[in-house]
């Protein structure tokens, strides 16, 4: 008797589609995490290069005076 109730309960849970969206989101997140773990060295080096390039650009442009245009002056190079 209880085995039949358990079987019916499991079957209804299996066929229920309410949690399907959550399962799909969890699978997508799991795949993204796996990709991030696999390519972590490449991602970290790319990010460090990106930050390094931005930092060097900021250092190079710090000697340039900021341009504040007024009606009598222009900022055009």
C-alpha positions as CSV (number, residue, x, y, z in Angstrom):
1,X,0.0,0.0,0.0
2,X,2.7,2.5,1.0
3,X,4.8,1.5,-2.0
4,X,2.0,2.4,-4.3
5,X,1.6,5.8,-2.6
6,X,5.3,6.5,-2.9
7,X,5.2,5.4,-6.5
8,X,2.3,7.8,-7.3
9,X,3.9,10.6,-5.4
10,X,7.2,10.2,-7.2
11,X,5.4,10.0,-10.5
12,X,3.5,13.2,-9.8
13,X,6.7,15.0,-8.8
14,X,8.5,13.8,-12.0
15,X,5.7,14.9,-14.3
16,X,5.2,18.3,-12.5
17,X,6.6,21.2,-14.6
18,X,6.5,24.0,-12.0
19,X,10.1,23.4,-11.0
20,X,11.3,23.1,-14.6
21,X,12.4,26.7,-14.9
22,X,14.5,26.5,-11.7
23,X,16.2,23.3,-13.0
24,X,17.0,24.9,-16.3
25,X,18.5,28.0,-14.6
26,X,20.6,25.7,-12.3
27,X,21.9,23.8,-15.3
28,X,22.9,27.0,-17.1
29,X,24.7,28.3,-14.0
30,X,26.4,24.9,-13.6
31,X,27.6,25.0,-17.2
32,X,28.8,28.6,-16.8
33,X,30.7,27.8,-13.7
34,X,32.3,24.8,-15.4
35,X,33.4,27.0,-18.3
36,X,34.8,29.6,-15.9
37,X,36.8,26.9,-14.0
38,X,38.1,25.4,-17.3
39,X,39.2,28.7,-18.7
40,X,40.1,30.5,-15.5
41,X,43.8,31.0,-16.3
42,X,42.9,32.6,-19.7
43,X,40.2,34.7,-18.1
44,X,42.5,35.9,-15.3
45,X,45.3,36.8,-17.7
46,X,42.9,38.6,-20.0
47,X,41.5,40.6,-17.1
48,X,44.9,41.5,-15.8
49,X,46.0,42.6,-19.3
50,X,42.8,44.7,-19.6
51,X,43.4,46.4,-16.2
52,X,47.1,46.9,-17.0
53,X,46.3,48.5,-20.3
54,X,43.8,50.8,-18.7
55,X,46.2,51.7,-16.0
56,X,49.0,52.5,-18.4
57,X,46.6,54.6,-20.5
58,X,45.6,56.6,-17.4
59,X,49.3,57.2,-16.5
60,X,50.1,58.3,-20.1
61,X,47.2,60.7,-20.3
62,X,47.7,62.2,-16.8
63,X,50.2,64.8,-18.2
64,X,47.7,66.2,-20.7
65,X,45.8,69.2,-19.3
66,X,42.0,68.7,-19.1
67,X,40.1,70.7,-21.6
68,X,37.2,72.9,-20.5
69,X,35.7,74.5,-23.5
70,X,34.3,78.0,-23.3
71,X,32.6,80.2,-25.8
72,X,36.1,81.6,-26.8
73,X,38.2,78.4,-26.7
74,X,37.9,75.1,-28.4
75,X,39.1,71.6,-27.3
76,X,39.7,70.4,-30.8
77,X,43.2,69.0,-31.3
